[in-house]
Amino acid sequence: MRFDIRILVFVLSCCCGCGCFSSALNAEQAQSSRPNIILCMTDDQGWGETGFNGHPILKTPHLDDMAASGLRFDRFYAAAPVCSPTRGSFLTGRHPNRFGCFSWGHTLRPQEVTVAEAVKSAGYTTGHFGKWHLGSVQANSPVSPGNSGFDEWVSSPNFYENDPWMSHNGVVTQLKGESSQATVDAALQFIKQADTKKQPFLAVIWFGNPHTPHEALPELKAQYQNQSKAFQNYFGEITGVDHAMGHLRRQLRDLGLAENTLLWFTSDNGPRPPQFKEEAARSQATGGLAGWKGNLWEGGIRVPSMIEWPARIKKPEITNVPCGTIDIYPTVLAITGAKVSHQPDLDGVSLLPLIDGQMATRPHPMGFWTYPEKGHPKRSTEILLDLKSRQTPEQPNPEGPVPDADVASLATQYSKDDLPGAAAWIDGDFKLIKSISKKEQPEYALYNLALDRSEQHDLAGDDPERVQKMKTELLDWQKSVVDSLNGKDYAD
């Protein structure tokens, strides 16, 4: 039988063409399979300050819908009871004391590896929008968002209100509108650009609300007409965040991105302490938990949180596994496949098994430690207007000293024998609290949070063996933190 060589050439060319088409298709599918990541955080929102956690007054329908359709965390913890340290843990997966971010207004260390830097290895573009509070927002600062891994950033040095001034990649500009909505709109510009380029993205959205002062728009205050003026503004700001989250979710659906976008929402610490007893009774900000912002009782560190990711989370779930902001970094790395060549010690764990329904308990305990250092005031508008006055279009970085990171902690050698300040150790249902009093020795209390989430019944006297075991574990962990604080993680 004769075989026409022309037929062979035609068949081979078709096969080669199909192979090329198949390879291109596989590459496109691989890229499209990488989820987008959006990480949102509010400022001083208490565990009880959502409808889904039982607040009788607040209206948060979009957050409630997120919680009802995704993975809801009933025991999610900020790494610290104040702002900047928690934000540092959010970006690094490490307890903030490891890098000297002891209190509000303290900074990252430039040596730290952030989640934004890490995901670049997996081909992600990165953006930060809203409150920064981990260093200067001047472009040439070593701890600006741009020098911490973010390709695009519209950031404020600290909390901010409506029509906020921001640093856009180092150039001071003013956004217009309700503060939370303006922040989301800035993030959406970045998201749409990434979508146009078919590039997976990491967007970090840190709202400035409901931090004081409270300045809600009239239409938001109108939803709380039966409340005092102060509460109209306070509750209105939280509902403003909810509206902004609703707008973000709708836009993701309209863009066709919602299905394969992980959207994570949480808060940076508990609510501020009330000024008056009647304010505490009316706000119900902690949902009945003990304590407030600034301390390690549950009300100071347990915060609302949930993940929505339709492609991976097919049905709603509620988990009581203890998780926290230290887990965000390792979870994102596990999801994106990002690689870090020199990874410092992590305190967090990947929650991908929990997302997939394969984690019933936390693999190791969580530590908390409030190092007794003062905060550093950062007044956003004042800082930004001063920077603007010294900028020119040709020179966004003014002459003079570059705003630097906090370097004092790196120049100090901290003792493992002196571990000052309050601390806590959470192991499953049990929580050990080390408190500091006027006595020479610290005092320890033990609580079973499954039975006593308000921390009213100290079990230390009933279970001395558990107390001793947890004290030893807490001490060992604190010593490892001091090693990091003293620079061990940056050694060659």
ZIKA-V988245 format. One record per run of one state. SS is the DSSP state (hx for helix, st for strand, lp for the rest). FROM is the first residue (numbers start at 1). TO is the last residue. If there is no record, write none. Layout:
ss: [SS:SS]
from: [FROM:FROM]
to: [TO:TO]
This chain:
ss: [lp:hx:lp:st:lp:hx:lp:st:lp:hx:lp:hx:lp:hx:lp:st:lp:hx:lp:st:lp:st:lp:st:lp:hx:lp:st:lp:hx:lp:hx:lp:st:lp:hx:lp:hx:st:lp:st:lp:st:lp:hx:lp:hx:lp:st:lp:hx:lp:st:lp:st:lp:st:lp:hx:lp:hx:lp]
from: [1:5:34:36:43:61:70:71:78:83:93:96:100:115:123:125:132:146:149:152:157:165:169:171:175:179:197:201:207:218:225:229:255:261:268:277:284:298:302:309:317:320:323:325:326:337:352:356:366:370:380:391:423:428:430:436:443:449:464:486:488:491]
to: [4:33:35:42:60:69:70:77:82:92:95:99:114:122:124:131:145:148:151:156:164:168:170:174:178:196:200:206:217:224:228:254:260:267:276:283:297:301:308:316:319:322:324:325:336:351:355:365:369:379:390:422:427:429:435:442:448:463:485:487:490:492]
